Amino acid sequence: MKIVDFENGCLEDFYELISKNIIRIRKEKKVSQLKLANAIGHQNATFLGKAELLAENKHFNLEHLYKISVVLEVDISEFFKNHKRNI
């Protein structure tokens, strides 16, 4: 079994990857934060905005990811892919 130091920022990097992919896909599909938040059962976009920005240590859980994938009509695996763009 591999010993991993989860205090070195790897979880934050993982959450950031997911957030960036959700933002990218949401914008590609032209869906506002409010519309997505409402579609997954939130009354306003506050949580979604904080989770996208990783503000106040907020991040998406599995239920959020599942609901977002259904609403945005993408495979949930898209949230975990590293999409590097050539500039």
TILUMTOR-766853 format. One record per residue (C-alpha): residue in one letter; x, y, z. Coordinates in steps of 0.001 Angstrom, whole numbers, plus 500000, padded with zeros to 6 digits. Example, Ala and Ser with C-alpha at 12.3 -4.5 7.8 and 13.67 -1.06 7.14 Angstrom:
2
   aa        X        Y        Z
    a   512300   495500   507800
    s   513670   498940   507140
// end
This chain:
87
   aa        X        Y        Z
    m   500000   500000   500000
    k   501239   503457   499071
    i   501649   506008   501831
    v   500361   509398   500705
    d   500743   512744   502401
    f   497333   514331   501824
    e   498516   517522   503524
    n   500733   518498   500564
    g   497981   520088   498478
    c   497045   517107   496302
    l   493404   517220   497444
    e   493200   520924   496689
    d   494632   520242   493219
    f   492018   517512   492730
    y   489174   519825   493770
    e   490561   522556   491501
    l   490629   520193   488505
    i   486986   519274   489073
    s   485925   522895   489555
    k   487709   524083   486420
    n   486078   521335   484371
    i   482625   522128   485718
    i   483109   525822   484925
    r   484411   525012   481435
    i   481578   522613   480593
    r   478914   524868   482125
    k   480140   527807   480047
    e   480432   525707   476861
    k   476797   524717   477354
    k   475872   528347   478116
    v   474322   527508   481486
    s   474445   530131   484229
    q   475429   529332   487789
    l   471897   530108   488901
    k   470248   527805   486353
    l   472619   524962   487231
    a   472179   525549   490958
    n   468383   525503   490601
    a   468519   522359   488461
    i   470474   520463   491136
    g   468144   521586   493933
    h   469620   524811   495303
    q   467549   527980   495662
    n   470400   530294   494656
    a   473867   530162   493129
    t   475796   530842   496352
    f   476964   527274   496994
    l   477732   526613   493334
    g   479763   529809   493052
    k   481732   529043   496189
    a   482354   525445   495125
    e   483509   526531   491665
    l   485964   528980   493249
    l   486818   526678   496176
    a   485878   529558   498460
    e   485370   528941   502171
    n   486678   525374   501683
    k   483542   524454   499678
    h   483748   521737   497053
    f   481485   519358   495178
    n   480553   515983   496632
    l   479564   512871   494684
    e   475871   513751   494709
    h   476620   517191   493283
    l   478852   515718   490576
    y   476219   513165   489599
    k   473442   515763   489407
    i   475613   518238   487493
    s   476630   515550   484998
    v   472981   514677   484374
    v   471892   518302   484003
    l   474804   519212   481720
    e   474416   515925   479812
    v   478052   514858   480151
    d   479680   511715   481437
    i   480769   512267   485036
    s   484296   511230   484062
    e   484650   514535   482178
    f   485026   516295   485525
    f   488207   514352   486298
    k   490062   514837   483007
    n   493042   517139   482680
    h   492256   519369   479685
    k   495324   521395   478873
    r   494863   523915   476099
    n   497612   524973   473768
    i   498030   528735   473760
// end
